[in-house]
Amino acid sequence: MANNEATGAVDRATDSPLFEKAARAGHVVSGLLHLLIAYIIFRIAFGSGGNADQSGALATVTDKPGGKLVLWIAAVAFVAMALWRIAEMIIGPHPSEPDSGQDNSSDKSELFDRAKAAGLAILYFAFAYSAVQFAVGSGKSSGKQNAGLSAKLMENTAGKALLIVVGLIIIAIGGYHVYKGVTKKFLDDLKTSGSSVVTPLGVVGYTAKGLVLVGAGILVIVATINSDPSKATGIDGAVKTLGEAPFGQFLLVLAGLGIAAYGLYCFAMARYARM
């Protein structure tokens, strides 16, 4: 009975146009952050410094006039998106649609969708927390935090095993992004069948972001095997390692263009995403 009441309350909440608009704003903020990450990648490609990850993008916002207000708005949008994902976890995907929960998807597919929603909820809550940290002046480089945590975990066998599992999960997530991009499965998430602009942005954006994530996961595993936590810094480490490869500058420019494409695709998600 209590479960039915909770589900009904969540269902009614997702009927709110204000809630849906706040959640969609999360896609806009995500798009802006990816564009800033792309900008940082371009800077690295042409000899400037920076952290090519979420913390670097948030730090860039902090330094601008009105930046702290923007970060608070971003935090609210991310929380709204996280709550929306929790709603999807409870009552199924696309709760605002009239036929939500009435499709004929298999139990495995439904379980995957709910698990994905739970994972995204955690991710957006983490984004919101990071935005708040930078807004109050206590934000830190996620790359350094990752390296510090990795160093502690590498002190024992169990910690190393956990890091390898984390690396494999990151690779799997990256691979899924590449799959969605190459097969255009991302169109299933949209109310539109795509366009001459949206579809190419999705293909390039998902594929590029997936490849960067795969690189980050590989680095975590290699760093663990070599007991070198300085290499386990996440996306920033993957980007900078790419820059050290032959034709590194060219590869960084391609990566920057790909991440920028994903950022622009996020704006399309804000308009057309099924929710």
N, C-alpha and C positions, 0 to 999 in steps of 0.2 A: 504494500500500500504506500509506504513512505517512498519507495523507489519510483512508483508511478507519479506521485505528487511532485517529486524532484524533477522527473523527466518533463512533466507538464509545465513546471515553472521555467525550465530551460527553453522549452519549445515556445512559450509565450514571450520570453525575453528576446529570442531571435526574430520575432515578428516586429520588433521595434525598428523603424527606419533610422532612428538616431544611432542605435547600437550598430547597425550594419554600416552606416556611413563612417562611424568612428573606427570600426574594424578595417574598412577599405582604406582609411587613411594610413593604416600600417603598411600597405603596399606602396603608397607614395613615399613614406619615410624610408622604406627599404630601398626604393629606387634611387632616392637622393644619396643614401649611404654608398650604394654600389657605384654611382657616378663619381663620388668623392674618392673611393678606392681606386677607380680607374685613373683619375687625375693623379693620384699618388704614384701609381704604377708608371705612368708617363714620365713623372718627375724622376723616378728612379732610373728609368731607361735613358734619360738624358743627363744623368750625373748628379741629380739632387738627392737628398735623403728623404726619410719618411717611413712610416709603418703602413704597409699596404694591407691593412685589415680594418675591422670594425673600429678598434680603438683609435687608429690613426685618423679615420674619417670623423669620428666624434671629436677628437682633439682639434681637427681643422675647423669644425663648427664652433667649438668653444672660443677660439681665438677671434671670431668675427663679431662685429657689433650686433647685439641682440642674440648672440649665440646661445646663451644660457636659457633664454625663453624658448628658443627653438628646440633645445634639448628636452625641456619639460614637456613641450607639445609632443615631441617624438616619443617620450616615455609613455604618455597617456595613450597615444595611438598604438604603441606596441602592446600595452596591457589590454586594450580593447581587442586587438587581434588574438592575443593569447587566450582571452576569455571566449572568443568565438571558436577557437580551436577546441577548447574544452567542451563547448556545446556540441561540436561535431563528434567528439569522442563519446559523448553521452547518448546523443540521439541519431548519430549518423551524419554523413557528409551532406553539404548544401542544405542546412536546416531551414533557410528562408524560402526554399522552393516548395510549391504546393504539393509536389509528389515525393517530397523527401521521405526516405525510409520505406518507400513502397516499390523499390526496384527489385529485380530478380537476381541480384548479385549473389554469388556463392558466399558461404560462411567464411571461407578463407579470405575472399576479397574484402568482405565487411570487416573482418578482424584486422586486416592490413590497413584499411582506411582509418579505423579507430586508433590503431597504434601510431600511424603516421600523424594523426591529429594531436595525439598526446605528445609526441616528440616535438612537433612544431610549437605546441603551447609552451613547453619548457624553453625552447629556443627563443621565442618572443619575450617571455618573462626575463630571460637572461639579457636580451637586448635592452629591455626597459630598465633593468637594474644598472647596466653599463651607462645608459644615457643619464640616469639620475646621478651616478657617481661623478660623471664629468660635469654635470650641471652644478653640483655642490663643491666642485674643485678637488675631488679625491680620485679622479680617474687615473688609471694606470695602463701601461702598454700590455695588451693581452699576450703579445709575444713573450715578453719577459715573465709574465705570470705563468704562461704555459711551460716555459723553460724551467722556472723554479719548481713548479709542481712535478715536472718530469724528473728533475734531479732527485727529489725526495723519493719518488716511486722507484727510481733505478737503484736505490740502495739495497733492495732485496729482490728475491726471485719472484715473489707474488706480485710485487709492484711492476716488474718488467713484463710479466705475463699480462697484467691488466693493460699496460701501455700498448702491447702488441694487439690486444683485442680492440682497443680504441682505434688504433691505426687501421685495422681491418674494417671497422665500422665506418670510418671516414672514407675509406676507399670505396666501400659499398654504396654510400650515399652519393659520392662523386660519380660512380658508375651509373647509378640510377638517373642522375641529372643528365649524363651524356645520352643515356637511352631515351629519356624523354625528349631531348633535343633532336637527336638523329631521326627518331621515329615520329616526331611531331605529336607525341602523346599529350603534350601540354595543352593542346587544343581541347582536350576533354574537360579541362578546368575552366573553359571560357564559355560564355553565352553566345559567342559568335564563332563562326567556322574559320575565322582567321581573315587575313587580308594581305595585300602586297607589302604592307609595312609590319604588321604584328607578327605574321608567321616567320619571316626572316629573322626578326629580333629574337623571337623565341628559340629558333633553331641555333643561332649563333650564341645567344646568351646562355642557354642551358648547357650547351656543349662546352663552352669556354669555362664556365663556373665549375662544371663537373670535372674537367681536366685539372683545374687548379686544386680542387679538393682531393682528387686522386693523388696528385703530387704531394700534398700536405700529409696524407695518410702514409704514403711510402716513406716520407722523411721521418715520421714518428717511429716507424718500424726500424728503419736503418739506424736512427739515432739511438734507439733502445739496444739494438744488437751491438753497436759500437760504444755504448755507455757514454754518449755525447749529448747531454740535454740541450746544449746550445743550438742544436739543429732542430729540436722538436718545438718549434715556435708557431706552428699553424700555417695559415695562408701566407702571412708575411714571409716566413721562411721559405715556402714553396716558390713564391714570386722571386725572391732574391737569389735562390739557387738557380732558377731559370735564367736569371740575368748573367750568371757565371758560366753558362753553357756556351758552346760555339754559336755565333750569331745571336748572342744573348740580347742585345739591344732590339734586334728585329723581333725576337720572340716575346720580349716584354711589351713591345708596341701591339703585337697581335693579342696578347693577353689583356692589355688595357682596353683595346677595342671590344673584345669579347665581353669583359665585365661591364663596360659601358652599355653594350647592347642589352645585357640582362637588366641593367638599371632602367633603361628605357622601356623594356618589356614589363617591368613592375608597374609603370604608369598605366600600361594597357590593362594589367591585372586589376588595378584600382577601379577601372571603368567596367571591364567586361567579366571579371572573375565570377564564377558560380559560387554563391554563398548561401 
